[in-house]
Amino acid sequence: MTRRKGTERAFTGKYASNHADGIYRCICCATALFDSKTKFESGTGWPSFWQPIAKENVAGAGDTSYGMVRDEVLCARCDGHLGHVFHDGPRPTGLRYCMNSASLDFVPRGHEHA
């Protein structure tokens, strides 16, 4: 998923319906990417967030695959494909970081350093 820039099918990822409190990290290098406090139900079938933990932890690239123009989201440390960002999210950012569960590792709050 992360190296071949794949996309999992909607409603199949293990984190799409996860409501636990914690941190989502890059599955490849463990960089902290998203806090569950910024996760929201987008209805798209993918885990969605309105902002990353730190802007410097994610990178962007243009993506014209599948005949669409999208903004790809990458892990800034290891260049792993995470998903895409769209401009139809909630306040305060108006962004929807639509991520692949397979690109993420969820760490429950209190176990971040275990």
N, C-alpha and C positions, 0 to 999 in steps of 0.2 A: 504494500500500500504506500509506504512512505518513499520508497526508492523508485517505484514505477509510476508514481503519481496516480494511483488508483482511487476509486470512489466506491465505498460500500453501498449496497442497496438501502434505500430509505427504510426505517423502522426495523433494521436488522442488527444494528450496533448495540453493544452491551451498555453503553452509556447514554443512549438516547432518552431513556426514562429514569436515569439515576438522579435521585434527589438528595443524596447524602451530602454532608458537609465535608469539604476537603479541597484538595489541589489536583488539577489535571496536569500531568507532566508529559514530555515527549517520550514516546515508547522507545526511541533509539538512544537518547543521551540523557534523559531524566531532567532536562531543563524545565523549570516551572513555567507553565504557559497560561493557565486559566484558573481562577478561583471559582468555586461553586457558587459564591455569592453573586457572580455576574452571569450565571447560567439562567436561561429562561426557556419556556415552552414556545417554540416557534411554529409547531405544527408541521414541520418539514420532515421529521423522522430522523434527524441528525442532532447531536448535541449542539446547542447554540449558545453563544456568549455575546454580551454587548461590549466587552473589552478584554484584552489580555492582561495578565498580571503586570507586565512591564512591556512597553512598546519595543524596547531593545531586545526582547526575547523572541519576537516574531519578525519575519521579513516578508516582503511581498514581491510578486512577479506577475506579469501579464500572462494570461492563459487564453488561447484561442482554440483549444481543443473542442471537439464535438460541435463545431460550427457556432460557438458562442464566444463572447468576449467577457471574461471574468477576471477577478483579482485573486490569484492564488495566495495562500498563506503557507509559509514555510517556517520551520524551526530555524532561528537565526544562528544557532550553534552548529547544527549538523546538516542543515539544508533538507531535512525530511519534510515531505509533503504532508500537510495537516488537513487541508480543506480549502475553502474559499471564504471571502468576506464580501458581504452585500450591504447596500445602503438602505435597507428596509427594516432595521432593527428598532428596538425601543429606546426611549430616553435613558440616560442622558447623552449617549453617543450617536444614536440613530444607526448603529452598525449591527450586523448579524454575522458573527464569526461562526460559520457552519462547518463543523469539524467531523472528521471520521473517527469513530470510536477506536478503530484499529490503529490509529496513529497516536493514541493517548494511553496513559497509565494513570488510574485514579488512586490517589493516596488519601485515606481518611484523615480529617483534621486530628492532630495529636500524634500522628505517625509519620510526619513529614521527614524526620531525620532518622527513622528506624532503618 
